């Protein structure tokens, strides 16, 4: 559970939508900018990282279909050495850019689909750069400005980690 990360996503998406009224949310209650529907009929992914997503961000993966989750469709989190039964209707929030993941195949007569919600890291960068491409943002910057941007980039990992809640913070929120 990461309310600070959720708030960061919500703020970024809200600002993006306010800056361009032709854009709209995929779902009223979602903070992710994109949704992928994988219709199958036997959706299966190979080991991968979603390197274009926000490095410290989460994506939402939901499994759908009619398959025996004890026999197939398992979620594999390679970097954690975990294989997880992932039955139809299950959802996981996963830092998909940071953790290599895949899922196992299912039976020939079974079906598996998935719905994934995510936000590309480039959208966060676009908003941080005032709605400009990198080429426009960096154009004409002084050496001092470039040093400032380099310092901000170096601090981004620490910032990202600060958005994850500690157990003590979660307990405090529950009281």
N, C-alpha and C positions, 0 to 999 in steps of 0.2 A: 504494500500500500504506500503510495507516494504522493500525498496531496500537494507538495511543493512542485513536483514535476508536472502533475496534472494542471496546476495553476499556470505554470510556464507555457505548456501547450495551449491552454485556453487563451491566455493573453496574446500569444503569437497569432493564433488563428483569428481571434476577434479583431486584432489590428489589421491583419491581412484582408479580412472581409470588409472592414470599414474603409480601407484604402481603395478597394475596387468593388463597387456595388454590383457588378455583373457576376461576381462569384457568389456561391451559396454553399451552405453546409450539406454534407451527404446525409447526415442525420441530426435532428435537433439537439440531441443530448451527447454528441460526440465531439471530442477535442482534436480528433485526427483529421487531416486535410484530404486524405485519400483512402479509397476502399477498393480492394481487389476481390472479385468473385471468381473462384475457381470451380467451374461446374462439373469437372470430372469427365467421364463417369467414375474414374478411379484415380483421383488426384493424389499425386505422390511427389514429394520434392527430394532433390539430392542435397547432400551436405553443402551448406552455403552460409554466408553472412550477408545481410542486407546492407552492404557498405555505403549505400547512398542515403540511408536513414540517419537520423541524429545519433551520433555515437553513444551518448548516454541516455537516449530515449527508449521508449517502449513501443512495441506494436502489439496489436490484439489479434490473436489467431483463434478462430472458432472452427471446429470440425463438425461437419454435417454428413448425413448419409445413412446408409443401412449396412453396417459391417460389424463383425465380431471383434471388439476392441482387445480381447484377450489373445486373439490370433494375429492381428495386424493393425495398421494405422497408428502404431506407437509413435510418440514424439521422441526424438533423440536430441539431447543437448550434449554435443560432443565434448566441449571444453569442460563440462562438469561431470563427464562419464555417467550420464543419466539416460535411462530409457524409461519412458513414462507411458503407461496405458492412457490413451487419449480417446475416450468414447465419443460417439456422436453427441453434439450439444455441449461439449467441453470448450472452455475458453481459457487461454493463458495470456498473460501480459509478459512480454519477453523483450529484453534489450537485443533485438535481432541484428543490429550492426556489430555488437560486441561478442555475441555467443553464436558459434557455428551450430546450426540446427538442420534437421531433416525429419522425414517421417518414413515409416516402413510401408511396404506395399500391403494390399488387402487381397482377398480372394477374388477369383475371376467372376463370380456371380454377385459380388458385393458392389456397393457404390460408396464413394467418399468424395465429398465436396468440401470447400473451405471458404471462409470469408476472413480477409485480413484487412485491418485498418492500420494506417501508418502515416507519418508525415516525413517527407524527404528533408534531409538536413539542409538542402539548398534553400528551402522556404524560410528556415530560421535565419540563414545567412542573408537572404534577400531582404528580410525585414530589418535585420541589424544594420544593413547597409543602406537603409532609407529607401527601400524599393528600387534598388539599382543592381545591375549586373556588376560583377567584380571589376570588369574593365572600366566601367564608368566610375565606380566607387574609388578605385585607386588612382585614377587619372589625375594628374596634377598634384598629388600629395607630396608634401615636403618630407625630408628625411625624418624629421621629428614626428610627423603624423604616421609614417610607416613604422617607426619604432614603437609608437603607442599601440598600433594595431597588432604588431608582433607580440607585445606584452599581453594584450587582451587575449590573443589566441593561445599563448602559453598558459594563461590562467583558466582557460575554458574547461579543462579536465577537472580541476578543483571545483569550479562552479557546478559542473554537471554532477559530481559526487555530492555536493552540498544539497542537491534537490532530492536526494534519497533520504527517507526518514530513518531515524534510529528507533530501536524498540522503545527506549525511554520516551521519545517524542510521541510515538503512537499511543503508548499508555497514558501519557499526559492528555492527549486529545480525547481519549475515551472517558476521562473523568469529568 
